Amino acid sequence: MKSKITKNYLYNLTYQLFLIVIPVFVTPYVARILGDVQSGYYSFSYSIVSYFILLASLGFGYYAQREIAKYQNDKTKQSISFWEITIVKFFTMLLSLVIYLVIVKLGLFGQQYTSIMLVLSLDIIATAFDITFMFRGNENFKTIVIRNIAIKILTIICIFTLVKDANDLWKYALIESTSILLGNLVLWFSLKNSIARVKLKELRPIRHLVPALILFLPSIAVSIYTSLDKTLIGLITHSGSENGNYEYAEKIVKMTLTFVTSLGAVMIPRNSQIHATHGHKSLEHNIHLSQHFVFLFGIPLAFGCAIIADNFIPWYLGPDYTKAATLMKLLSPLIVIIGLNNLYGLQFLIPTNKDKKFTFAILCGACINFTLDILLINLFQSYGAAIATIIAETVVTIIMGAYVSHYINNKHALRKSFKPLIAGIIMYAVGFCLSCNLSPSVFHTIILVASCATVYTVSISILKDELFQTITHKITTLIFKHNSKKEMKK
């Protein structure tokens, strides 16, 4: 079991690291070619289409994955669930697409967005063909990762080849949307040996509607503080530049966040199966381990983003993005905050069928975020949206953490945050002093990153953090084994 979790984590982490490395080259190109205004138009348009993607998906993301995970050892029941969910998703996609196209044709958001929004309708269509839940539920992350990397490479080639100036915004949108649709369609070819033949009369697709709708509510709520902030920045400030700066600052922080949250994706089906077989001790162990992991890596990454922002943004995004550095610093705590609520919600509340508690926490965060967005964006523009997001995500984490503590003893696990926090503070102090004497450049950013990583590694080693020692020991063992095999071959 541990071996499978490790392999799936490494597959998922490989893809997440790929998603971090590739944008390092693509993002500055797109940011400069499109400019802050056109980038802001894309950000605003996508924030609108994301609501209709949610309606098309109807909360089936985690619900479907959990349903498939329940029947890992029963191919027939799993196949029935697969087709039932797929049928429902097809009809919800059609409903969402019709409503979206009517709104776009009426030009309710302004004629300047009509063409780009029509292109983005492909993202809605893609949801009907998204069957990643089948592979995630069966803990088959290898197929998803290989598919995603291949499609992403093709996408990148198309962007560099076809997107040449600000007038190519529609091409950029078409490439991004087509890649999602194509990626979903490709996975269907890998289904051949995964599903059994089922009779049409055995299917009861309607039975999935109510549980999916329960998870649809938190999906809507999540979109309020992941997409609505960009929507409101556009509607309140009428500035593409404000949205463009916010878009890239958030994107950089969330690229870093993927390293912390990648473990959660592989633990959902595992924890669902453990809960189904009444393995509470194993579930508690997984939660404690994941929490320690978030602290160990999330804290230095959050401090690191804040340290390098002023040095990194000017040369990376270009002179148009003057606000992005400050926004990046404001948003950096999200790495730990979202890391924890991702852990509490997706690794515990969802797998243990505590959907209502999950929904309540998300709804509270959404209400707070919406209220603060209206108030703070009017006062501080994109900075206000960043502050609102931090406060909302913190509230969600506190509520979810309180729920989890009713079922799992969390005090000992929380104590393990002290060593990473101390090491992180030491790293920040050294990094801040160093950054004050370095001008923005690629070389100086590399010096900052290397220095901070070294200081944190030395500090956490001196403090003897248990998880860090375990990881270091395993890496050292693997290296020695590899070297000894080489020697034997000689």
BELNORBEL-V7565 format. One record per backbone hydrogen bond with DSSP energy under -1.0 kcal/mol. CO is the residue of the C=O (numbers start at 1). NH is the residue of the N-H. E is the energy in kcal/mol with one decimal. If there is no record, write none. Layout:
# BELNORBEL-V7565
CO/NH/E ; CO/NH/E
This chain:
# BELNORBEL-V7565
1/5/-2.3 ; 2/6/-2.6 ; 3/7/-2.5 ; 4/8/-2.7 ; 5/9/-2.6 ; 6/10/-2.6 ; 7/11/-2.6 ; 8/12/-2.8 ; 9/13/-3.4 ; 10/14/-2.5 ; 11/15/-1.9 ; 12/16/-2.5 ; 13/17/-3.1 ; 14/18/-2.0 ; 15/19/-2.4 ; 16/20/-1.1 ; 17/21/-3.0 ; 18/22/-2.6 ; 22/25/-1.7 ; 22/26/-2.0 ; 23/27/-2.1 ; 26/30/-2.7 ; 27/31/-3.1 ; 28/32/-1.9 ; 29/33/-2.6 ; 30/34/-2.8 ; 31/35/-1.4 ; 35/39/-2.0 ; 36/40/-1.6 ; 37/41/-2.0 ; 38/42/-2.1 ; 39/43/-2.4 ; 40/44/-2.6 ; 41/45/-2.6 ; 42/46/-2.8 ; 43/47/-1.8 ; 44/48/-1.3 ; 45/49/-2.2 ; 46/50/-2.0 ; 48/51/-1.1 ; 49/53/-1.9 ; 50/54/-1.9 ; 51/55/-1.8 ; 52/56/-2.2 ; 53/57/-2.1 ; 54/58/-2.6 ; 57/60/-1.8 ; 60/64/-2.3 ; 61/65/-1.5 ; 62/66/-2.3 ; 63/67/-2.4 ; 64/68/-2.4 ; 65/69/-2.1 ; 66/70/-1.6 ; 69/72/-1.2 ; 71/74/-1.7 ; 74/78/-2.1 ; 75/79/-2.2 ; 76/80/-2.2 ; 77/81/-2.3 ; 78/82/-2.4 ; 79/83/-2.3 ; 80/84/-2.3 ; 81/85/-2.5 ; 82/86/-2.3 ; 83/87/-2.2 ; 84/88/-2.0 ; 85/89/-2.4 ; 86/90/-1.7 ; 87/91/-1.5 ; 88/92/-2.2 ; 89/93/-2.0 ; 90/94/-1.8 ; 91/95/-2.0 ; 92/96/-2.4 ; 93/97/-2.8 ; 94/98/-2.2 ; 95/99/-1.9 ; 96/100/-2.4 ; 97/101/-2.6 ; 98/102/-1.9 ; 99/103/-2.1 ; 100/104/-2.6 ; 101/105/-2.4 ; 102/106/-1.6 ; 103/108/-1.4 ; 104/107/-1.3 ; 107/110/-1.2 ; 110/113/-1.6 ; 113/117/-2.4 ; 114/118/-2.0 ; 115/119/-1.7 ; 116/120/-1.8 ; 119/122/-1.6 ; 120/123/-1.6 ; 121/125/-1.8 ; 122/126/-2.1 ; 125/128/-1.2 ; 126/129/-1.1 ; 127/130/-1.1 ; 131/134/-1.4 ; 132/136/-2.8 ; 133/137/-2.5 ; 134/138/-1.0 ; 135/140/-3.5 ; 136/139/-1.7 ; 141/145/-2.5 ; 142/146/-2.5 ; 143/147/-2.2 ; 144/148/-2.9 ; 145/149/-2.6 ; 146/150/-2.1 ; 147/151/-2.4 ; 148/152/-2.4 ; 149/153/-2.3 ; 150/154/-1.8 ; 151/155/-2.3 ; 152/156/-2.5 ; 153/157/-2.1 ; 154/158/-2.0 ; 155/159/-2.3 ; 156/160/-2.4 ; 157/161/-1.7 ; 158/162/-2.9 ; 159/163/-2.0 ; 165/168/-2.1 ; 168/172/-2.2 ; 169/173/-2.4 ; 170/174/-2.3 ; 171/175/-2.7 ; 172/176/-2.3 ; 173/177/-2.6 ; 174/178/-2.6 ; 175/179/-1.9 ; 176/180/-1.2 ; 177/181/-2.0 ; 178/182/-3.0 ; 179/183/-2.3 ; 180/184/-2.0 ; 181/185/-2.1 ; 182/186/-2.3 ; 183/187/-1.1 ; 185/188/-1.0 ; 186/189/-1.5 ; 187/190/-1.7 ; 188/191/-1.3 ; 191/194/-2.3 ; 191/195/-1.2 ; 199/202/-1.5 ; 200/203/-1.3 ; 204/207/-1.3 ; 205/208/-1.6 ; 206/209/-1.7 ; 208/212/-1.8 ; 209/213/-2.7 ; 210/214/-1.9 ; 211/215/-1.3 ; 212/216/-1.0 ; 213/217/-1.3 ; 215/219/-1.2 ; 216/220/-2.4 ; 217/221/-2.4 ; 218/222/-3.0 ; 219/223/-1.9 ; 220/224/-1.2 ; 223/227/-3.0 ; 223/228/-2.1 ; 227/231/-2.0 ; 228/232/-3.2 ; 229/233/-2.1 ; 230/234/-2.0 ; 231/235/-2.4 ; 232/236/-3.0 ; 233/237/-2.1 ; 234/238/-1.2 ; 239/243/-1.4 ; 240/244/-2.5 ; 241/245/-2.5 ; 242/246/-2.0 ; 243/247/-2.9 ; 244/248/-1.8 ; 245/249/-1.9 ; 246/250/-2.6 ; 247/251/-2.0 ; 248/252/-2.2 ; 249/253/-1.9 ; 250/254/-2.7 ; 251/255/-1.8 ; 252/256/-1.6 ; 253/257/-1.9 ; 254/258/-1.1 ; 256/259/-1.3 ; 257/260/-1.1 ; 257/261/-2.1 ; 258/262/-1.5 ; 261/265/-1.0 ; 263/267/-1.1 ; 264/268/-1.3 ; 267/271/-3.2 ; 268/272/-2.1 ; 269/273/-2.0 ; 270/274/-2.2 ; 271/275/-2.4 ; 272/276/-2.0 ; 273/277/-1.3 ; 274/279/-2.8 ; 275/278/-1.6 ; 278/280/-1.2 ; 279/283/-2.0 ; 280/284/-2.8 ; 281/285/-2.3 ; 282/286/-2.2 ; 283/287/-2.2 ; 284/288/-2.4 ; 285/289/-2.4 ; 286/290/-2.5 ; 287/291/-2.4 ; 288/292/-2.2 ; 289/293/-2.1 ; 290/294/-2.1 ; 291/295/-2.0 ; 292/296/-2.8 ; 293/297/-2.1 ; 294/298/-2.3 ; 295/299/-1.3 ; 297/301/-1.4 ; 298/302/-2.4 ; 299/303/-2.3 ; 300/304/-2.5 ; 301/305/-2.2 ; 302/306/-1.7 ; 303/307/-2.0 ; 304/308/-2.4 ; 305/309/-1.2 ; 308/312/-2.9 ; 309/313/-2.3 ; 312/316/-1.9 ; 313/317/-2.6 ; 313/318/-1.0 ; 318/321/-1.3 ; 323/327/-2.2 ; 324/328/-2.4 ; 325/329/-1.9 ; 326/330/-2.3 ; 327/331/-2.3 ; 328/332/-1.1 ; 331/334/-2.1 ; 332/335/-1.8 ; 333/337/-2.4 ; 334/338/-2.6 ; 336/340/-2.1 ; 337/341/-2.2 ; 338/342/-2.6 ; 339/343/-1.4 ; 340/344/-2.9 ; 341/345/-2.3 ; 342/346/-1.9 ; 343/347/-1.4 ; 344/349/-2.3 ; 345/350/-2.7 ; 348/352/-1.9 ; 349/354/-2.8 ; 350/353/-1.7 ; 354/358/-1.9 ; 355/359/-2.8 ; 356/360/-2.6 ; 357/361/-2.2 ; 358/362/-2.1 ; 359/363/-2.7 ; 360/364/-2.3 ; 361/365/-1.9 ; 362/366/-2.4 ; 363/367/-2.5 ; 364/368/-2.1 ; 365/369/-2.6 ; 366/370/-2.8 ; 367/371/-2.2 ; 368/372/-2.6 ; 369/373/-2.8 ; 370/374/-2.0 ; 371/375/-1.7 ; 372/376/-3.7 ; 373/377/-2.3 ; 376/380/-3.9 ; 377/381/-1.9 ; 380/383/-1.4 ; 381/385/-1.3 ; 382/386/-1.8 ; 383/387/-2.2 ; 384/388/-2.3 ; 385/389/-2.1 ; 386/390/-2.1 ; 387/391/-2.2 ; 388/392/-2.4 ; 389/393/-2.6 ; 390/394/-2.0 ; 391/395/-2.1 ; 392/396/-2.1 ; 393/397/-2.2 ; 394/398/-2.3 ; 395/399/-2.4 ; 396/400/-2.6 ; 397/401/-2.6 ; 398/402/-2.0 ; 399/403/-2.0 ; 400/404/-2.5 ; 401/405/-2.0 ; 403/406/-1.2 ; 404/407/-1.7 ; 404/408/-2.3 ; 410/414/-2.5 ; 411/415/-1.6 ; 414/417/-1.8 ; 415/418/-1.5 ; 417/421/-2.1 ; 418/422/-2.7 ; 419/423/-2.5 ; 420/424/-2.3 ; 421/425/-2.3 ; 422/426/-2.2 ; 423/427/-2.3 ; 424/428/-2.6 ; 425/429/-2.4 ; 426/430/-2.1 ; 427/431/-2.9 ; 428/432/-3.0 ; 429/433/-1.8 ; 430/434/-2.1 ; 431/435/-2.6 ; 432/436/-1.5 ; 434/437/-1.3 ; 435/438/-1.4 ; 441/445/-2.1 ; 442/446/-2.1 ; 443/447/-2.0 ; 444/448/-2.3 ; 445/449/-2.7 ; 446/450/-2.7 ; 447/451/-2.6 ; 448/452/-2.6 ; 449/453/-2.5 ; 450/454/-2.1 ; 451/455/-2.6 ; 452/456/-2.5 ; 453/457/-2.3 ; 454/458/-2.5 ; 455/459/-2.4 ; 456/460/-3.0 ; 457/461/-1.6 ; 458/462/-2.2 ; 459/463/-2.1 ; 460/465/-1.6 ; 465/469/-2.3 ; 466/470/-2.3 ; 467/471/-2.6 ; 468/472/-2.6 ; 469/473/-2.5 ; 470/474/-2.3 ; 471/475/-2.4 ; 472/476/-2.6 ; 473/477/-2.5 ; 474/478/-2.3 ; 475/479/-2.2 ; 476/480/-2.5 ; 477/481/-2.5 ; 478/482/-2.3 ; 479/483/-2.5 ; 480/484/-2.5 ; 481/485/-2.1 ; 482/486/-1.7 ; 483/487/-2.1 ; 484/488/-2.2 ; 485/489/-1.9 ; 486/490/-1.5
